[in-house]
Amino acid sequence: NMAQLTEELTSTENKISFARQAYNDSVMVYNTARETFPNNFVSGIFNFAAAELFQVDNAAERQAPQVKFS
């Protein structure tokens, strides 16, 4: 059970990392598209704002959860 739990936690962390990278890649594509011609005219008229990358500033939030069995 312990090995399975560890494997599940590792798998979940990898999925979260992959999803975060996919989101940041999409944000980069969107921001680049809204700044290129002729999209910049449309984005200016309709006030499309730049999207922000997903970033975790707090080091404690970056840490994987600790599981203790006592």
PQR file of N, CA, C, O and H, with PARSE charges and radii, in Angstrom:
ATOM      1  N   ASN A   1       0.813  -1.203   0.000 -0.4000 1.5000
ATOM      2  CA  ASN A   1       0.000   0.000   0.000 -0.0000 2.0000
ATOM      3  C   ASN A   1       0.855   1.265   0.000  0.5500 1.7000
ATOM      4  O   ASN A   1       0.518   2.246  -0.663 -0.5500 1.4000
ATOM      5  N   MET A   2       1.942   1.242   0.732 -0.4000 1.5000
ATOM      6  CA  MET A   2       2.815   2.415   0.798 -0.0000 2.0000
ATOM      7  C   MET A   2       3.437   2.699  -0.557  0.5500 1.7000
ATOM      8  O   MET A   2       3.502   3.854  -0.979 -0.5500 1.4000
ATOM      9  H   MET A   2       2.216   0.445   1.270  0.4000 1.0000
ATOM     10  N   ALA A   3       3.890   1.666  -1.240 -0.4000 1.5000
ATOM     11  CA  ALA A   3       4.498   1.857  -2.557 -0.0000 2.0000
ATOM     12  C   ALA A   3       3.465   2.380  -3.546  0.5500 1.7000
ATOM     13  O   ALA A   3       3.778   3.225  -4.385 -0.5500 1.4000
ATOM     14  H   ALA A   3       3.837   0.728  -0.898  0.4000 1.0000
ATOM     15  N   GLN A   4       2.241   1.883  -3.450 -0.4000 1.5000
ATOM     16  CA  GLN A   4       1.183   2.333  -4.355 -0.0000 2.0000
ATOM     17  C   GLN A   4       0.841   3.793  -4.081  0.5500 1.7000
ATOM     18  O   GLN A   4       0.636   4.560  -5.022 -0.5500 1.4000
ATOM     19  H   GLN A   4       1.987   1.197  -2.768  0.4000 1.0000
ATOM     20  N   LEU A   5       0.775   4.190  -2.817 -0.4000 1.5000
ATOM     21  CA  LEU A   5       0.498   5.574  -2.457 -0.0000 2.0000
ATOM     22  C   LEU A   5       1.603   6.497  -2.958  0.5500 1.7000
ATOM     23  O   LEU A   5       1.324   7.563  -3.506 -0.5500 1.4000
ATOM     24  H   LEU A   5       0.942   3.567  -2.052  0.4000 1.0000
ATOM     25  N   THR A   6       2.835   6.095  -2.774 -0.4000 1.5000
ATOM     26  CA  THR A   6       3.961   6.898  -3.252 -0.0000 2.0000
ATOM     27  C   THR A   6       3.912   7.050  -4.762  0.5500 1.7000
ATOM     28  O   THR A   6       4.167   8.131  -5.294 -0.5500 1.4000
ATOM     29  H   THR A   6       3.062   5.229  -2.329  0.4000 1.0000
ATOM     30  N   GLU A   7       3.582   5.965  -5.453 -0.4000 1.5000
ATOM     31  CA  GLU A   7       3.481   6.023  -6.906 -0.0000 2.0000
ATOM     32  C   GLU A   7       2.337   6.942  -7.345  0.5500 1.7000
ATOM     33  O   GLU A   7       2.479   7.691  -8.312 -0.5500 1.4000
ATOM     34  H   GLU A   7       3.375   5.087  -5.021  0.4000 1.0000
ATOM     35  N   GLU A   8       1.218   6.888  -6.646 -0.4000 1.5000
ATOM     36  CA  GLU A   8       0.079   7.750  -6.968 -0.0000 2.0000
ATOM     37  C   GLU A   8       0.429   9.225  -6.738  0.5500 1.7000
ATOM     38  O   GLU A   8       0.075  10.076  -7.555 -0.5500 1.4000
ATOM     39  H   GLU A   8       1.103   6.280  -5.861  0.4000 1.0000
ATOM     40  N   LEU A   9       1.110   9.530  -5.655 -0.4000 1.5000
ATOM     41  CA  LEU A   9       1.505  10.913  -5.375 -0.0000 2.0000
ATOM     42  C   LEU A   9       2.468  11.433  -6.430  0.5500 1.7000
ATOM     43  O   LEU A   9       2.346  12.572  -6.881 -0.5500 1.4000
ATOM     44  H   LEU A   9       1.398   8.839  -4.992  0.4000 1.0000
ATOM     45  N   THR A  10       3.415  10.610  -6.820 -0.4000 1.5000
ATOM     46  CA  THR A  10       4.363  11.001  -7.860 -0.0000 2.0000
ATOM     47  C   THR A  10       3.651  11.216  -9.187  0.5500 1.7000
ATOM     48  O   THR A  10       3.940  12.173  -9.906 -0.5500 1.4000
ATOM     49  H   THR A  10       3.514   9.684  -6.454  0.4000 1.0000
ATOM     50  N   SER A  11       2.735  10.339  -9.505 -0.4000 1.5000
ATOM     51  CA  SER A  11       1.971  10.456 -10.748 -0.0000 2.0000
ATOM     52  C   SER A  11       1.128  11.727 -10.751  0.5500 1.7000
ATOM     53  O   SER A  11       1.038  12.415 -11.768 -0.5500 1.4000
ATOM     54  H   SER A  11       2.500   9.562  -8.921  0.4000 1.0000
ATOM     55  N   THR A  12       0.518  12.035  -9.623 -0.4000 1.5000
ATOM     56  CA  THR A  12      -0.296  13.245  -9.521 -0.0000 2.0000
ATOM     57  C   THR A  12       0.553  14.497  -9.677  0.5500 1.7000
ATOM     58  O   THR A  12       0.155  15.433 -10.371 -0.5500 1.4000
ATOM     59  H   THR A  12       0.592  11.476  -8.797  0.4000 1.0000
ATOM     60  N   GLU A  13       1.706  14.522  -9.045 -0.4000 1.5000
ATOM     61  CA  GLU A  13       2.610  15.663  -9.175 -0.0000 2.0000
ATOM     62  C   GLU A  13       3.044  15.849 -10.633  0.5500 1.7000
ATOM     63  O   GLU A  13       3.127  16.978 -11.116 -0.5500 1.4000
ATOM     64  H   GLU A  13       2.029  13.762  -8.481  0.4000 1.0000
ATOM     65  N   ASN A  14       3.319  14.753 -11.326 -0.4000 1.5000
ATOM     66  CA  ASN A  14       3.705  14.838 -12.735 -0.0000 2.0000
ATOM     67  C   ASN A  14       2.560  15.376 -13.594  0.5500 1.7000
ATOM     68  O   ASN A  14       2.788  16.173 -14.504 -0.5500 1.4000
ATOM     69  H   ASN A  14       3.251  13.835 -10.934  0.4000 1.0000
ATOM     70  N   LYS A  15       1.338  14.946 -13.308 -0.4000 1.5000
ATOM     71  CA  LYS A  15       0.180  15.434 -14.056 -0.0000 2.0000
ATOM     72  C   LYS A  15      -0.036  16.926 -13.827  0.5500 1.7000
ATOM     73  O   LYS A  15      -0.354  17.663 -14.761 -0.5500 1.4000
ATOM     74  H   LYS A  15       1.153  14.298 -12.569  0.4000 1.0000
ATOM     75  N   ILE A  16       0.135  17.365 -12.595 -0.4000 1.5000
ATOM     76  CA  ILE A  16      -0.009  18.789 -12.279 -0.0000 2.0000
ATOM     77  C   ILE A  16       1.064  19.593 -12.996  0.5500 1.7000
ATOM     78  O   ILE A  16       0.774  20.656 -13.545 -0.5500 1.4000
ATOM     79  H   ILE A  16       0.394  16.767 -11.836  0.4000 1.0000
ATOM     80  N   SER A  17       2.279  19.111 -12.999 -0.4000 1.5000
ATOM     81  CA  SER A  17       3.370  19.795 -13.687 -0.0000 2.0000
ATOM     82  C   SER A  17       3.112  19.888 -15.187  0.5500 1.7000
ATOM     83  O   SER A  17       3.345  20.927 -15.804 -0.5500 1.4000
ATOM     84  H   SER A  17       2.514  18.248 -12.553  0.4000 1.0000
ATOM     85  N   PHE A  18       2.631  18.798 -15.761 -0.4000 1.5000
ATOM     86  CA  PHE A  18       2.313  18.786 -17.195 -0.0000 2.0000
ATOM     87  C   PHE A  18       1.194  19.772 -17.507  0.5500 1.7000
ATOM     88  O   PHE A  18       1.274  20.504 -18.493 -0.5500 1.4000
ATOM     89  H   PHE A  18       2.441  17.954 -15.260  0.4000 1.0000
ATOM     90  N   ALA A  19       0.154  19.800 -16.678 -0.4000 1.5000
ATOM     91  CA  ALA A  19      -0.967  20.720 -16.896 -0.0000 2.0000
ATOM     92  C   ALA A  19      -0.518  22.175 -16.760  0.5500 1.7000
ATOM     93  O   ALA A  19      -0.960  23.035 -17.522 -0.5500 1.4000
ATOM     94  H   ALA A  19       0.090  19.205 -15.877  0.4000 1.0000
ATOM     95  N   ARG A  20       0.349  22.451 -15.802 -0.4000 1.5000
ATOM     96  CA  ARG A  20       0.871  23.811 -15.611 -0.0000 2.0000
ATOM     97  C   ARG A  20       1.667  24.249 -16.844  0.5500 1.7000
ATOM     98  O   ARG A  20       1.531  25.382 -17.306 -0.5500 1.4000
ATOM     99  H   ARG A  20       0.708  21.753 -15.182  0.4000 1.0000
ATOM    100  N   GLN A  21       2.491  23.350 -17.367 -0.4000 1.5000
ATOM    101  CA  GLN A  21       3.287  23.672 -18.554 -0.0000 2.0000
ATOM    102  C   GLN A  21       2.397  23.864 -19.767  0.5500 1.7000
ATOM    103  O   GLN A  21       2.644  24.762 -20.572 -0.5500 1.4000
ATOM    104  H   GLN A  21       2.601  22.430 -16.991  0.4000 1.0000
ATOM    105  N   ALA A  22       1.363  23.040 -19.918 -0.4000 1.5000
ATOM    106  CA  ALA A  22       0.435  23.177 -21.041 -0.0000 2.0000
ATOM    107  C   ALA A  22      -0.297  24.515 -20.957  0.5500 1.7000
ATOM    108  O   ALA A  22      -0.488  25.176 -21.978 -0.5500 1.4000
ATOM    109  H   ALA A  22       1.162  22.310 -19.264  0.4000 1.0000
ATOM    110  N   TYR A  23      -0.709  24.923 -19.755 -0.4000 1.5000
ATOM    111  CA  TYR A  23      -1.369  26.212 -19.582 -0.0000 2.0000
ATOM    112  C   TYR A  23      -0.429  27.356 -19.950  0.5500 1.7000
ATOM    113  O   TYR A  23      -0.814  28.270 -20.679 -0.5500 1.4000
ATOM    114  H   TYR A  23      -0.554  24.386 -18.926  0.4000 1.0000
ATOM    115  N   ASN A  24       0.794  27.305 -19.449 -0.4000 1.5000
ATOM    116  CA  ASN A  24       1.754  28.368 -19.749 -0.0000 2.0000
ATOM    117  C   ASN A  24       2.082  28.428 -21.236  0.5500 1.7000
ATOM    118  O   ASN A  24       2.282  29.516 -21.776 -0.5500 1.4000
ATOM    119  H   ASN A  24       1.106  26.562 -18.856  0.4000 1.0000
ATOM    120  N   ASP A  25       2.141  27.285 -21.904 -0.4000 1.5000
ATOM    121  CA  ASP A  25       2.355  27.268 -23.353 -0.0000 2.0000
ATOM    122  C   ASP A  25       1.189  27.925 -24.080  0.5500 1.7000
ATOM    123  O   ASP A  25       1.395  28.677 -25.033 -0.5500 1.4000
ATOM    124  H   ASP A  25       1.979  26.401 -21.465  0.4000 1.0000
ATOM    125  N   SER A  26      -0.032  27.646 -23.636 -0.4000 1.5000
ATOM    126  CA  SER A  26      -1.218  28.254 -24.251 -0.0000 2.0000
ATOM    127  C   SER A  26      -1.240  29.761 -24.035  0.5500 1.7000
ATOM    128  O   SER A  26      -1.631  30.514 -24.926 -0.5500 1.4000
ATOM    129  H   SER A  26      -0.199  27.035 -22.862  0.4000 1.0000
ATOM    130  N   VAL A  27      -0.825  30.195 -22.867 -0.4000 1.5000
ATOM    131  CA  VAL A  27      -0.764  31.630 -22.581 -0.0000 2.0000
ATOM    132  C   VAL A  27       0.241  32.309 -23.506  0.5500 1.7000
ATOM    133  O   VAL A  27      -0.022  33.394 -24.023 -0.5500 1.4000
ATOM    134  H   VAL A  27      -0.507  29.583 -22.143  0.4000 1.0000
ATOM    135  N   MET A  28       1.379  31.678 -23.711 -0.4000 1.5000
ATOM    136  CA  MET A  28       2.393  32.252 -24.605 -0.0000 2.0000
ATOM    137  C   MET A  28       1.869  32.359 -26.039  0.5500 1.7000
ATOM    138  O   MET A  28       2.091  33.368 -26.708 -0.5500 1.4000
ATOM    139  H   MET A  28       1.592  30.796 -23.291  0.4000 1.0000
ATOM    140  N   VAL A  29       1.176  31.323 -26.508 -0.4000 1.5000
ATOM    141  CA  VAL A  29       0.610  31.352 -27.861 -0.0000 2.0000
ATOM    142  C   VAL A  29      -0.434  32.455 -27.965  0.5500 1.7000
ATOM    143  O   VAL A  29      -0.446  33.200 -28.945 -0.5500 1.4000
ATOM    144  H   VAL A  29       0.996  30.503 -25.965  0.4000 1.0000
ATOM    145  N   TYR A  30      -1.304  32.571 -26.978 -0.4000 1.5000
ATOM    146  CA  TYR A  30      -2.337  33.612 -26.972 -0.0000 2.0000
ATOM    147  C   TYR A  30      -1.721  35.003 -26.976  0.5500 1.7000
ATOM    148  O   TYR A  30      -2.109  35.850 -27.780 -0.5500 1.4000
ATOM    149  H   TYR A  30      -1.294  31.966 -26.182  0.4000 1.0000
ATOM    150  N   ASN A  31      -0.757  35.248 -26.078 -0.4000 1.5000
ATOM    151  CA  ASN A  31      -0.142  36.572 -25.992 -0.0000 2.0000
ATOM    152  C   ASN A  31       0.588  36.927 -27.286  0.5500 1.7000
ATOM    153  O   ASN A  31       0.545  38.077 -27.722 -0.5500 1.4000
ATOM    154  H   ASN A  31      -0.442  34.560 -25.425  0.4000 1.0000
ATOM    155  N   THR A  32       1.247  35.968 -27.893 -0.4000 1.5000
ATOM    156  CA  THR A  32       1.932  36.222 -29.157 -0.0000 2.0000
ATOM    157  C   THR A  32       0.923  36.522 -30.261  0.5500 1.7000
ATOM    158  O   THR A  32       1.133  37.424 -31.073 -0.5500 1.4000
ATOM    159  H   THR A  32       1.282  35.033 -27.538  0.4000 1.0000
ATOM    160  N   ALA A  33      -0.167  35.766 -30.288 -0.4000 1.5000
ATOM    161  CA  ALA A  33      -1.182  35.966 -31.332 -0.0000 2.0000
ATOM    162  C   ALA A  33      -1.851  37.328 -31.203  0.5500 1.7000
ATOM    163  O   ALA A  33      -2.114  37.975 -32.217 -0.5500 1.4000
ATOM    164  H   ALA A  33      -0.338  35.034 -29.629  0.4000 1.0000
ATOM    165  N   ARG A  34      -2.129  37.775 -29.999 -0.4000 1.5000
ATOM    166  CA  ARG A  34      -2.826  39.054 -29.843 -0.0000 2.0000
ATOM    167  C   ARG A  34      -1.922  40.252 -30.145  0.5500 1.7000
ATOM    168  O   ARG A  34      -2.412  41.368 -30.313 -0.5500 1.4000
ATOM    169  H   ARG A  34      -1.916  37.250 -29.175  0.4000 1.0000
ATOM    170  N   GLU A  35      -0.615  40.029 -30.215 -0.4000 1.5000
ATOM    171  CA  GLU A  35       0.310  41.123 -30.503 -0.0000 2.0000
ATOM    172  C   GLU A  35       0.780  41.151 -31.946  0.5500 1.7000
ATOM    173  O   GLU A  35       1.512  42.064 -32.329 -0.5500 1.4000
ATOM    174  H   GLU A  35      -0.217  39.122 -30.078  0.4000 1.0000
ATOM    175  N   THR A  36       0.381  40.177 -32.762 -0.4000 1.5000
ATOM    176  CA  THR A  36       0.831  40.133 -34.149 -0.0000 2.0000
ATOM    177  C   THR A  36      -0.231  40.720 -35.074  0.5500 1.7000
ATOM    178  O   THR A  36      -1.413  40.783 -34.734 -0.5500 1.4000
ATOM    179  H   THR A  36      -0.214  39.435 -32.451  0.4000 1.0000
ATOM    180  N   PHE A  37       0.217  41.143 -36.238 -0.4000 1.5000
ATOM    181  CA  PHE A  37      -0.664  41.721 -37.247 -0.0000 2.0000
ATOM    182  C   PHE A  37      -1.464  40.619 -37.910  0.5500 1.7000
ATOM    183  O   PHE A  37      -0.879  39.568 -38.173 -0.5500 1.4000
ATOM    184  H   PHE A  37       1.177  41.092 -36.513  0.4000 1.0000
ATOM    185  N   PRO A  38      -2.682  40.753 -38.191 -0.5600 1.5000
ATOM    186  CA  PRO A  38      -3.667  41.809 -37.939  0.2800 2.0000
ATOM    187  C   PRO A  38      -4.426  41.634 -36.644  0.5500 1.7000
ATOM    188  O   PRO A  38      -5.328  42.420 -36.353 -0.5500 1.4000
ATOM    189  N   ASN A  39      -4.088  40.628 -35.859 -0.4000 1.5000
ATOM    190  CA  ASN A  39      -4.807  40.387 -34.609 -0.0000 2.0000
ATOM    191  C   ASN A  39      -4.689  41.551 -33.632  0.5500 1.7000
ATOM    192  O   ASN A  39      -5.579  41.762 -32.808 -0.5500 1.4000
ATOM    193  H   ASN A  39      -3.356  39.990 -36.096  0.4000 1.0000
ATOM    194  N   ASN A  40      -3.598  42.307 -33.719 -0.4000 1.5000
ATOM    195  CA  ASN A  40      -3.421  43.409 -32.781 -0.0000 2.0000
ATOM    196  C   ASN A  40      -4.488  44.488 -32.966  0.5500 1.7000
ATOM    197  O   ASN A  40      -4.814  45.186 -32.006 -0.5500 1.4000
ATOM    198  H   ASN A  40      -2.875  42.135 -34.389  0.4000 1.0000
ATOM    199  N   PHE A  41      -5.037  44.643 -34.165 -0.4000 1.5000
ATOM    200  CA  PHE A  41      -6.124  45.602 -34.368 -0.0000 2.0000
ATOM    201  C   PHE A  41      -7.388  45.125 -33.654  0.5500 1.7000
ATOM    202  O   PHE A  41      -8.054  45.902 -32.971 -0.5500 1.4000
ATOM    203  H   PHE A  41      -4.772  44.075 -34.945  0.4000 1.0000
ATOM    204  N   VAL A  42      -7.707  43.863 -33.814 -0.4000 1.5000
ATOM    205  CA  VAL A  42      -8.907  43.309 -33.177 -0.0000 2.0000
ATOM    206  C   VAL A  42      -8.752  43.299 -31.661  0.5500 1.7000
ATOM    207  O   VAL A  42      -9.684  43.660 -30.942 -0.5500 1.4000
ATOM    208  H   VAL A  42      -7.167  43.231 -34.370  0.4000 1.0000
ATOM    209  N   SER A  43      -7.601  42.894 -31.175 -0.4000 1.5000
ATOM    210  CA  SER A  43      -7.399  42.845 -29.726 -0.0000 2.0000
ATOM    211  C   SER A  43      -7.405  44.254 -29.128  0.5500 1.7000
ATOM    212  O   SER A  43      -7.809  44.437 -27.980 -0.5500 1.4000
ATOM    213  H   SER A  43      -6.844  42.600 -31.759  0.4000 1.0000
ATOM    214  N   GLY A  44      -6.962  45.238 -29.892 -0.4000 1.5000
ATOM    215  CA  GLY A  44      -7.015  46.619 -29.413 -0.0000 2.0000
ATOM    216  C   GLY A  44      -8.428  47.150 -29.361  0.5500 1.7000
ATOM    217  O   GLY A  44      -8.803  47.829 -28.405 -0.5500 1.4000
ATOM    218  H   GLY A  44      -6.633  45.090 -30.824  0.4000 1.0000
ATOM    219  N   ILE A  45      -9.217  46.847 -30.379 -0.4000 1.5000
ATOM    220  CA  ILE A  45     -10.603  47.328 -30.429 -0.0000 2.0000
ATOM    221  C   ILE A  45     -11.434  46.718 -29.301  0.5500 1.7000
ATOM    222  O   ILE A  45     -12.208  47.415 -28.645 -0.5500 1.4000
ATOM    223  H   ILE A  45      -8.912  46.295 -31.155  0.4000 1.0000
ATOM    224  N   PHE A  46     -11.271  45.419 -29.081 -0.4000 1.5000
ATOM    225  CA  PHE A  46     -12.079  44.728 -28.076 -0.0000 2.0000
ATOM    226  C   PHE A  46     -11.394  44.622 -26.714  0.5500 1.7000
ATOM    227  O   PHE A  46     -11.894  43.933 -25.825 -0.5500 1.4000
ATOM    228  H   PHE A  46     -10.642  44.853 -29.613  0.4000 1.0000
ATOM    229  N   ASN A  47     -10.282  45.281 -26.546 -0.4000 1.5000
ATOM    230  CA  ASN A  47      -9.561  45.333 -25.270 -0.0000 2.0000
ATOM    231  C   ASN A  47      -9.222  43.948 -24.712  0.5500 1.7000
ATOM    232  O   ASN A  47      -9.429  43.684 -23.527 -0.5500 1.4000
ATOM    233  H   ASN A  47      -9.876  45.840 -27.268  0.4000 1.0000
ATOM    234  N   PHE A  48      -8.704  43.072 -25.566 -0.4000 1.5000
ATOM    235  CA  PHE A  48      -8.237  41.776 -25.091 -0.0000 2.0000
ATOM    236  C   PHE A  48      -6.975  42.001 -24.267  0.5500 1.7000
ATOM    237  O   PHE A  48      -5.987  42.545 -24.760 -0.5500 1.4000
ATOM    238  H   PHE A  48      -8.536  43.287 -26.528  0.4000 1.0000
ATOM    239  N   ALA A  49      -7.019  41.581 -23.028 -0.4000 1.5000
ATOM    240  CA  ALA A  49      -5.879  41.774 -22.137 -0.0000 2.0000
ATOM    241  C   ALA A  49      -4.896  40.614 -22.278  0.5500 1.7000
ATOM    242  O   ALA A  49      -5.260  39.508 -22.678 -0.5500 1.4000
ATOM    243  H   ALA A  49      -7.822  41.138 -22.628  0.4000 1.0000
ATOM    244  N   ALA A  50      -3.662  40.896 -21.945 -0.4000 1.5000
ATOM    245  CA  ALA A  50      -2.642  39.851 -21.958 -0.0000 2.0000
ATOM    246  C   ALA A  50      -2.914  38.884 -20.812  0.5500 1.7000
ATOM    247  O   ALA A  50      -3.284  39.300 -19.714 -0.5500 1.4000
ATOM    248  H   ALA A  50      -3.366  41.795 -21.621  0.4000 1.0000
ATOM    249  N   ALA A  51      -2.732  37.613 -21.069 -0.4000 1.5000
ATOM    250  CA  ALA A  51      -2.900  36.588 -20.033 -0.0000 2.0000
ATOM    251  C   ALA A  51      -1.596  36.462 -19.251  0.5500 1.7000
ATOM    252  O   ALA A  51      -0.512  36.713 -19.779 -0.5500 1.4000
ATOM    253  H   ALA A  51      -2.432  37.275 -21.961  0.4000 1.0000
ATOM    254  N   GLU A  52      -1.718  36.074 -17.997 -0.4000 1.5000
ATOM    255  CA  GLU A  52      -0.540  35.929 -17.150 -0.0000 2.0000
ATOM    256  C   GLU A  52      -0.180  34.456 -17.007  0.5500 1.7000
ATOM    257  O   GLU A  52      -1.050  33.586 -16.960 -0.5500 1.4000
ATOM    258  H   GLU A  52      -2.598  35.870 -17.568  0.4000 1.0000
ATOM    259  N   LEU A  53       1.108  34.201 -16.939 -0.4000 1.5000
ATOM    260  CA  LEU A  53       1.596  32.846 -16.733 -0.0000 2.0000
ATOM    261  C   LEU A  53       1.267  32.382 -15.318  0.5500 1.7000
ATOM    262  O   LEU A  53       1.164  33.191 -14.395 -0.5500 1.4000
ATOM    263  H   LEU A  53       1.814  34.908 -16.977  0.4000 1.0000
ATOM    264  N   PHE A  54       1.103  31.073 -15.159 -0.4000 1.5000
ATOM    265  CA  PHE A  54       0.882  30.503 -13.837 -0.0000 2.0000
ATOM    266  C   PHE A  54       2.225  30.390 -13.139  0.5500 1.7000
ATOM    267  O   PHE A  54       3.129  29.700 -13.610 -0.5500 1.4000
ATOM    268  H   PHE A  54       1.187  30.416 -15.909  0.4000 1.0000
ATOM    269  N   GLN A  55       2.345  31.072 -12.018 -0.4000 1.5000
ATOM    270  CA  GLN A  55       3.582  31.039 -11.252 -0.0000 2.0000
ATOM    271  C   GLN A  55       3.244  30.888  -9.779  0.5500 1.7000
ATOM    272  O   GLN A  55       2.284  31.485  -9.290 -0.5500 1.4000
ATOM    273  H   GLN A  55       1.610  31.632 -11.636  0.4000 1.0000
ATOM    274  N   VAL A  56       4.023  30.099  -9.082 -0.4000 1.5000
ATOM    275  CA  VAL A  56       3.873  29.936  -7.649 -0.0000 2.0000
ATOM    276  C   VAL A  56       5.053  30.654  -7.006  0.5500 1.7000
ATOM    277  O   VAL A  56       6.205  30.247  -7.156 -0.5500 1.4000
ATOM    278  H   VAL A  56       4.803  29.614  -9.480  0.4000 1.0000
ATOM    279  N   ASP A  57       4.742  31.726  -6.290 -0.4000 1.5000
ATOM    280  CA  ASP A  57       5.797  32.526  -5.683 -0.0000 2.0000
ATOM    281  C   ASP A  57       6.213  32.003  -4.309  0.5500 1.7000
ATOM    282  O   ASP A  57       7.374  32.136  -3.920 -0.5500 1.4000
ATOM    283  H   ASP A  57       3.806  32.057  -6.168  0.4000 1.0000
ATOM    284  N   ASN A  58       5.282  31.417  -3.585 -0.4000 1.5000
ATOM    285  CA  ASN A  58       5.558  30.937  -2.241 -0.0000 2.0000
ATOM    286  C   ASN A  58       6.243  29.574  -2.321  0.5500 1.7000
ATOM    287  O   ASN A  58       5.706  28.640  -2.916 -0.5500 1.4000
ATOM    288  H   ASN A  58       4.340  31.309  -3.901  0.4000 1.0000
ATOM    289  N   ALA A  59       7.405  29.465  -1.733 -0.4000 1.5000
ATOM    290  CA  ALA A  59       8.171  28.214  -1.782 -0.0000 2.0000
ATOM    291  C   ALA A  59       7.453  27.080  -1.063  0.5500 1.7000
ATOM    292  O   ALA A  59       7.606  25.916  -1.433 -0.5500 1.4000
ATOM    293  H   ALA A  59       7.841  30.224  -1.250  0.4000 1.0000
ATOM    294  N   ALA A  60       6.676  27.408  -0.042 -0.4000 1.5000
ATOM    295  CA  ALA A  60       5.955  26.370   0.700 -0.0000 2.0000
ATOM    296  C   ALA A  60       4.888  25.717  -0.175  0.5500 1.7000
ATOM    297  O   ALA A  60       4.604  24.530  -0.017 -0.5500 1.4000
ATOM    298  H   ALA A  60       6.552  28.353   0.259  0.4000 1.0000
ATOM    299  N   GLU A  61       4.297  26.475  -1.091 -0.4000 1.5000
ATOM    300  CA  GLU A  61       3.278  25.919  -1.978 -0.0000 2.0000
ATOM    301  C   GLU A  61       3.883  25.018  -3.048  0.5500 1.7000
ATOM    302  O   GLU A  61       3.188  24.175  -3.617 -0.5500 1.4000
ATOM    303  H   GLU A  61       4.528  27.439  -1.219  0.4000 1.0000
ATOM    304  N   ARG A  62       5.160  25.189  -3.323 -0.4000 1.5000
ATOM    305  CA  ARG A  62       5.846  24.346  -4.319 -0.0000 2.0000
ATOM    306  C   ARG A  62       6.162  22.957  -3.785  0.5500 1.7000
ATOM    307  O   ARG A  62       6.334  22.013  -4.555 -0.5500 1.4000
ATOM    308  H   ARG A  62       5.724  25.874  -2.861  0.4000 1.0000
ATOM    309  N   GLN A  63       6.236  22.835  -2.474 -0.4000 1.5000
ATOM    310  CA  GLN A  63       6.610  21.578  -1.845 -0.0000 2.0000
ATOM    311  C   GLN A  63       5.508  20.537  -2.032  0.5500 1.7000
ATOM    312  O   GLN A  63       4.319  20.851  -1.964 -0.5500 1.4000
ATOM    313  H   GLN A  63       6.096  23.602  -1.847  0.4000 1.0000
ATOM    314  N   ALA A  64       5.921  19.311  -2.265 -0.4000 1.5000
ATOM    315  CA  ALA A  64       4.964  18.209  -2.327 -0.0000 2.0000
ATOM    316  C   ALA A  64       4.455  17.942  -0.927  0.5500 1.7000
ATOM    317  O   ALA A  64       5.197  18.115   0.040 -0.5500 1.4000
ATOM    318  H   ALA A  64       6.886  19.056  -2.321  0.4000 1.0000
ATOM    319  N   PRO A  65       3.209  17.526  -0.795 -0.5600 1.5000
ATOM    320  CA  PRO A  65       2.678  17.244   0.550  0.2800 2.0000
ATOM    321  C   PRO A  65       3.419  16.080   1.191  0.5500 1.7000
ATOM    322  O   PRO A  65       3.779  15.105   0.531 -0.5500 1.4000
ATOM    323  N   GLN A  66       3.631  16.205   2.469 -0.4000 1.5000
ATOM    324  CA  GLN A  66       4.317  15.166   3.225 -0.0000 2.0000
ATOM    325  C   GLN A  66       3.278  14.247   3.855  0.5500 1.7000
ATOM    326  O   GLN A  66       2.350  14.716   4.514 -0.5500 1.4000
ATOM    327  H   GLN A  66       3.338  16.997   3.005  0.4000 1.0000
ATOM    328  N   VAL A  67       3.423  12.974   3.659 -0.4000 1.5000
ATOM    329  CA  VAL A  67       2.499  11.986   4.222 -0.0000 2.0000
ATOM    330  C   VAL A  67       3.237  11.249   5.333  0.5500 1.7000
ATOM    331  O   VAL A  67       4.317  10.699   5.119 -0.5500 1.4000
ATOM    332  H   VAL A  67       4.176  12.592   3.123  0.4000 1.0000
ATOM    333  N   LYS A  68       2.636  11.244   6.531 -0.4000 1.5000
ATOM    334  CA  LYS A  68       3.246  10.580   7.674 -0.0000 2.0000
ATOM    335  C   LYS A  68       2.280   9.524   8.187  0.5500 1.7000
ATOM    336  O   LYS A  68       1.100   9.799   8.407 -0.5500 1.4000
ATOM    337  H   LYS A  68       1.758  11.691   6.705  0.4000 1.0000
ATOM    338  N   PHE A  69       2.783   8.334   8.372 -0.4000 1.5000
ATOM    339  CA  PHE A  69       2.012   7.257   8.942 -0.0000 2.0000
ATOM    340  C   PHE A  69       2.579   6.952  10.316  0.5500 1.7000
ATOM    341  O   PHE A  69       3.676   6.410  10.445 -0.5500 1.4000
ATOM    342  H   PHE A  69       3.742   8.110   8.193  0.4000 1.0000
ATOM    343  N   SER A  70       1.815   7.309  11.343 -0.4000 1.5000
ATOM    344  CA  SER A  70       2.314   7.050  12.691 -0.0000 2.0000
ATOM    345  C   SER A  70       1.262   6.392  13.563  0.5500 1.7000
ATOM    346  O   SER A  70       1.521   6.104  14.731 -0.5500 1.4000
ATOM    347  H   SER A  70       0.923   7.750  11.239  0.4000 1.0000
TER
END
